[in-house]
Amino acid sequence: MRILVTGGAGFIGSEFVRATLREELPGSAGSHVTVLDRLAYAGNPRNLDPVAGHPRYRFVYGDIRDPFAVDDVVRGHDVIVHFAAESHVDRSVRSGRPFVGSNVFGTQVLLEAAQRHGVGRFVHVSTDEVYGSIDHGSWTENTPLNPTSPYAASKAASDLVALAWHRTRGLDVVVTRCSNNYGPYQYPEKVIPRFVTNLLDGVPVPLYGTGANVRDWLHVSDHCRGIQMVMRSGRPGEIYHIGGGTELTNAELTARLLEACGVGWEMVEHVADRPGHDLRYSLDITKIREELGYAPQVGLDVGLAATVEWYRANRAWWEPLKAEEAAAGHGSLDGDGSLDDDGTLDGVRLTALGP
């Protein structure tokens, strides 16, 4: 099988690539993997160093918004697993344009190329944030979408575009929606690596509001195993939830990270809450469990301990990233998503090839 992985140099995408080439995922034996990534701030080629010399691996530098680059790389692949996305909520609150450009337009470009070249399956990787917030119970795959951030809105739009291509054009599309991921190689703007790396450096951590917001935590290896199951056996046109089964308030998560790093609550700074901060996310994973046999295998205690130890042992990976972020003004946006004078979007010409 020849698999194209968009965003394969990012956190989740690179885990999927490494696990596939190491044949750690069910049915991955003998697979060839091509990574398409534009190496924006969160796309790190070092994430792929462990498999860089693998004979069935190829890296292509390119942008999913560029129809000519996409058309060239899609040709000859059996499956597309689409991870590439702008994904940081705080950045989307500051400027939503890059999120619409990558998450909506980029997905459309990929779908057109997949249709044109007869790709057998398109796996669209999405998020629980498209549902908004839920006070009680859990979302099913039939729950109406109610996104509250520009990031979540752009992902909801891309989900609908992908599913529309299945319904109107017959493309074999499946959509996965996951809960909050954690694990090694996660860019240090996200909460767990941000807190862990700060604490390892003796720097206080910022906790939004009272820390009452609730999230379900999913180890990245479990997420990728679920994606592989959907890729192989999911029903065309369906949505599958992939969750971790462990809900914590942000305050509870902070307490666990403080303990793992051997420090106390004096290292926590309460900061003003984020605008539109959803209170609680919760996915019902009955469908993927009953249809495909999925169940999370990495318990939160084991997974968090291993994650903390990974960051402790891999300062050479994350210290340069935090230094670059600080030099750029604590996480400046990678392009403002506006049209440049030459008619491009952050340097990418938006000329369609047609269906």
Legacy VTK file of the C-alpha trace (Angstrom):
# vtk DataFile Version 3.0
C-alpha trace
ASCII
DATASET POLYDATA
POINTS 355 float
0.000 0.000 0.000
1.225 3.500 -0.877
0.141 6.063 1.730
0.407 9.843 1.402
0.543 11.545 4.799
-0.059 15.296 4.784
1.420 17.158 7.731
3.618 14.152 8.412
6.337 16.228 10.074
3.938 17.408 12.784
3.251 15.835 16.154
0.500 13.324 15.315
1.430 12.857 11.673
5.028 11.963 12.470
3.888 9.395 15.047
1.689 7.807 12.379
4.611 7.743 9.923
7.076 6.269 12.418
4.606 3.636 13.640
3.613 2.665 10.083
7.173 2.230 8.842
8.135 0.327 11.998
5.099 -1.897 11.319
3.697 -1.210 14.786
0.177 -0.559 13.482
-2.207 -3.348 12.399
-1.877 -4.112 8.706
1.028 -1.717 8.128
3.542 -4.330 6.971
5.179 -3.407 3.670
3.532 0.019 3.394
5.277 2.813 1.508
4.876 6.282 3.037
5.225 9.687 1.379
5.124 12.751 3.644
3.924 16.079 2.254
4.703 18.976 4.598
5.519 22.667 4.208
7.503 22.666 7.479
5.699 25.594 9.077
6.586 26.387 12.677
5.110 23.153 14.110
6.348 20.912 11.297
9.753 19.662 12.362
11.876 17.440 10.087
13.661 16.132 13.191
10.415 14.362 14.115
11.103 12.045 11.183
14.804 11.432 11.856
14.122 7.930 13.269
12.829 6.792 9.850
14.713 9.168 7.531
16.785 6.359 6.020
13.927 3.883 5.642
13.734 2.429 2.093
9.938 2.841 1.965
9.903 6.479 3.084
9.913 9.646 0.978
9.631 13.295 2.030
8.191 15.985 -0.244
8.368 19.645 0.734
5.138 21.323 -0.322
1.969 23.126 0.703
-1.486 21.547 0.569
-2.820 24.893 -0.692
-0.665 24.616 -3.821
-2.714 22.631 -6.389
0.279 21.961 -8.659
2.468 20.557 -5.871
-0.453 18.506 -4.564
-1.359 17.145 -7.984
2.192 15.968 -8.544
2.563 14.177 -5.215
-0.902 12.583 -4.996
-0.445 10.645 -8.231
0.195 6.927 -7.604
-0.999 6.738 -3.991
-3.654 4.358 -2.704
-4.595 6.289 0.449
-4.316 9.856 1.723
-4.207 10.368 5.496
-4.790 14.086 5.940
-3.277 15.510 9.139
-2.042 18.852 7.793
-3.793 21.720 9.586
-3.326 24.900 11.523
-4.329 23.682 14.968
-3.594 26.111 17.796
-6.727 27.740 19.231
-4.981 30.796 20.706
-3.369 31.578 17.357
-6.746 31.277 15.635
-8.248 33.791 18.059
-5.521 36.242 17.065
-5.993 35.638 13.317
-8.334 33.154 11.697
-7.184 33.634 8.098
-4.350 31.058 8.089
-6.778 28.508 9.529
-9.344 28.964 6.767
-6.586 28.908 4.150
-4.940 25.687 5.273
-7.811 23.803 6.840
-10.568 24.547 4.322
-8.918 25.507 1.038
-6.052 23.029 1.513
-8.499 20.199 2.138
-10.430 21.125 -1.006
-7.220 21.023 -3.073
-6.400 17.560 -1.728
-9.910 16.221 -2.390
-9.794 17.429 -5.993
-6.433 15.719 -6.551
-7.603 12.513 -4.855
-10.625 12.371 -7.164
-8.558 13.144 -10.249
-5.997 10.417 -9.569
-8.314 7.689 -8.320
-7.084 7.539 -4.721
-8.801 4.608 -3.019
-9.434 6.194 0.380
-9.215 9.666 1.933
-8.873 9.716 5.743
-9.685 13.174 7.069
-8.311 13.664 10.596
-10.358 16.103 12.674
-11.054 17.103 16.285
-13.679 17.009 19.025
-13.562 20.819 19.111
-15.991 20.980 16.182
-18.816 20.194 18.642
-18.264 23.186 20.929
-18.873 22.371 24.604
-21.003 19.805 26.443
-22.083 20.011 30.094
-23.170 16.395 30.579
-22.846 13.130 28.689
-20.782 12.639 25.534
-21.071 13.528 21.864
-21.926 10.852 19.330
-20.939 11.037 15.673
-24.450 12.364 14.907
-24.223 15.372 17.248
-24.703 18.703 15.388
-21.553 20.774 14.992
-21.256 23.935 17.095
-17.653 25.230 16.903
-16.745 28.251 19.019
-13.205 29.169 17.906
-11.923 30.090 14.447
-9.776 26.949 14.546
-12.736 24.681 15.363
-14.918 26.418 12.784
-12.320 25.853 10.059
-12.035 22.170 10.985
-15.819 21.773 11.007
-15.948 23.327 7.553
-13.237 21.005 6.263
-15.092 17.988 7.693
-18.227 18.988 5.820
-16.346 19.606 2.588
-14.719 16.160 2.808
-18.017 14.406 3.533
-19.706 16.322 0.701
-17.101 14.964 -1.717
-18.106 11.452 -0.700
-21.815 12.133 -1.091
-21.708 14.095 -4.345
-18.616 12.730 -6.089
-18.377 9.203 -4.698
-14.887 9.642 -3.244
-14.174 7.121 -0.459
-13.883 9.500 2.526
-13.807 8.658 6.234
-13.538 11.257 9.005
-11.984 10.762 12.435
-12.484 13.118 15.383
-10.173 12.799 18.347
-9.868 14.139 21.876
-6.796 15.977 23.218
-3.558 14.230 22.235
-0.328 14.080 24.218
2.988 12.283 23.942
6.538 12.764 22.594
7.416 15.249 19.834
4.498 17.594 20.613
5.286 21.222 19.816
5.768 23.129 23.090
2.931 25.620 22.597
0.421 22.921 23.630
-0.499 22.621 27.295
1.309 19.424 28.365
4.679 20.087 26.684
4.427 23.780 27.628
3.894 22.955 31.281
6.487 20.163 31.378
9.248 22.137 29.661
8.546 25.213 31.775
8.680 23.184 34.976
11.886 21.435 33.931
13.403 24.907 33.485
12.021 26.237 36.772
9.587 28.581 34.992
5.996 29.040 36.283
3.138 27.652 34.200
0.030 29.643 33.128
-3.310 28.090 34.112
-6.363 29.588 32.435
-8.999 30.869 34.887
-9.793 28.443 37.708
-8.668 25.383 35.759
-12.210 23.985 35.685
-12.208 23.208 31.950
-12.453 19.464 31.269
-10.694 17.516 28.504
-10.401 13.842 27.585
-6.741 12.833 27.117
-5.579 10.463 24.382
-2.035 9.184 23.942
-0.835 9.851 20.409
0.001 6.183 19.830
-3.594 5.175 20.614
-4.854 7.871 18.258
-2.698 6.599 15.401
-3.779 3.019 16.036
-7.399 4.159 15.794
-6.694 6.018 12.554
-5.091 2.895 11.079
-8.181 0.861 11.999
-10.453 3.395 10.311
-8.164 3.577 7.289
-8.321 -0.188 6.823
-11.881 -1.044 7.857
-14.006 2.065 8.371
-17.162 2.423 6.301
-17.036 5.018 3.495
-18.741 8.304 4.339
-18.701 7.624 8.090
-17.322 9.542 11.081
-15.462 7.752 13.880
-14.571 9.126 17.304
-11.166 8.230 18.787
-10.907 8.993 22.507
-8.700 8.191 25.447
-11.355 7.545 28.083
-9.793 9.754 30.785
-11.370 13.131 31.550
-9.561 15.638 33.768
-10.066 19.257 34.656
-7.116 21.418 33.691
-6.436 21.861 37.404
-6.294 18.072 37.875
-3.973 17.736 34.893
-1.760 20.503 36.312
-1.544 18.713 39.650
-0.347 15.526 37.942
2.286 17.403 35.957
3.510 19.253 39.036
3.907 15.949 40.861
5.683 14.336 37.902
8.160 17.229 37.804
8.662 17.292 41.571
7.350 20.818 42.222
4.361 22.402 43.952
1.548 24.842 43.264
3.860 27.797 43.805
4.899 27.190 40.187
1.373 27.959 38.882
0.235 31.381 37.718
-3.492 31.853 37.165
-4.086 33.908 34.010
-7.166 35.418 32.382
-9.279 32.844 30.607
-9.190 32.521 26.826
-12.117 34.137 24.927
-14.801 31.556 24.179
-12.981 28.832 26.145
-15.131 25.677 25.912
-15.835 24.196 29.331
-15.927 20.469 28.563
-15.275 18.048 25.699
-16.328 14.398 25.776
-16.460 11.850 22.936
-18.567 8.698 22.877
-16.340 5.998 21.319
-18.981 3.240 21.172
-19.064 3.201 17.367
-15.345 2.602 16.751
-15.195 0.122 19.631
-18.103 -1.980 18.397
-17.372 -1.756 14.656
-13.562 -1.892 14.604
-12.507 -3.196 18.031
-10.732 -0.032 19.149
-9.891 0.575 22.815
-7.198 2.881 24.241
-4.201 0.937 25.503
-2.014 3.605 27.139
-3.311 4.576 30.581
-2.955 8.229 31.540
-0.619 7.624 34.487
1.773 5.558 32.379
1.469 7.850 29.373
2.066 11.077 31.307
5.070 9.620 33.143
6.619 8.464 29.873
5.917 11.830 28.247
7.565 13.780 31.071
10.606 11.514 30.867
10.799 11.988 27.100
10.957 15.768 27.445
13.443 15.432 30.293
15.699 13.305 28.081
15.252 15.312 24.876
16.146 18.891 25.677
18.086 19.069 22.415
14.747 18.662 20.605
12.613 21.239 22.445
15.033 23.896 23.685
15.714 25.308 20.179
11.964 25.428 19.482
11.267 27.454 22.609
14.202 29.742 21.855
12.854 30.365 18.341
9.392 31.044 19.716
10.767 33.530 22.250
12.807 35.289 19.580
9.707 35.567 17.385
7.707 37.196 20.144
6.303 34.229 22.072
4.660 32.418 19.199
4.068 34.791 16.304
1.815 33.506 13.552
3.394 31.760 10.597
2.084 34.118 7.929
-1.017 36.253 8.368
-3.088 34.417 5.789
-3.626 37.550 3.708
-3.249 37.889 -0.053
0.179 39.132 -1.090
0.791 41.684 -3.828
1.614 38.939 -6.336
-1.778 37.269 -5.900
-0.567 34.504 -3.609
-1.628 33.506 -0.107
1.531 33.606 2.015
3.501 32.861 -1.135
1.250 30.070 -2.461
-0.465 30.728 -5.799
-4.157 29.839 -5.620
-4.755 28.668 -9.196
-7.136 25.726 -9.418
-6.539 22.814 -11.760
-10.201 21.966 -12.017
-12.047 18.805 -11.003
LINES 1 356
355 0 1 2 3 4 5 6 7 8 9 10 11 12 13 14 15 16 17 18 19 20 21 22 23 24 25 26 27 28 29 30 31 32 33 34 35 36 37 38 39 40 41 42 43 44 45 46 47 48 49 50 51 52 53 54 55 56 57 58 59 60 61 62 63 64 65 66 67 68 69 70 71 72 73 74 75 76 77 78 79 80 81 82 83 84 85 86 87 88 89 90 91 92 93 94 95 96 97 98 99 100 101 102 103 104 105 106 107 108 109 110 111 112 113 114 115 116 117 118 119 120 121 122 123 124 125 126 127 128 129 130 131 132 133 134 135 136 137 138 139 140 141 142 143 144 145 146 147 148 149 150 151 152 153 154 155 156 157 158 159 160 161 162 163 164 165 166 167 168 169 170 171 172 173 174 175 176 177 178 179 180 181 182 183 184 185 186 187 188 189 190 191 192 193 194 195 196 197 198 199 200 201 202 203 204 205 206 207 208 209 210 211 212 213 214 215 216 217 218 219 220 221 222 223 224 225 226 227 228 229 230 231 232 233 234 235 236 237 238 239 240 241 242 243 244 245 246 247 248 249 250 251 252 253 254 255 256 257 258 259 260 261 262 263 264 265 266 267 268 269 270 271 272 273 274 275 276 277 278 279 280 281 282 283 284 285 286 287 288 289 290 291 292 293 294 295 296 297 298 299 300 301 302 303 304 305 306 307 308 309 310 311 312 313 314 315 316 317 318 319 320 321 322 323 324 325 326 327 328 329 330 331 332 333 334 335 336 337 338 339 340 341 342 343 344 345 346 347 348 349 350 351 352 353 354
